């Protein structure tokens, strides 16, 4: 079974927040933040990522339907 993006990010040690305009995965202690801006379909990342983060990012984009709209 495929894991959700939230599960994948949690496994990477990131917490989840959603205010309706943006989804944020974060770890305050390690100063890591990934924002998904839903209105503009943009992503902001403030740290170097590895393939595990990339897979979770791709999963979140799939769940948001961003790939279907290209």
Secondary structure, 3 states (H helix, E strand, C coil): CCCCHHHHHHHCCCEEEECCCEEEEEECCCCEEEEEECCCCEEEECCCCCHHHHHHHHHHHHHHCCHHHC
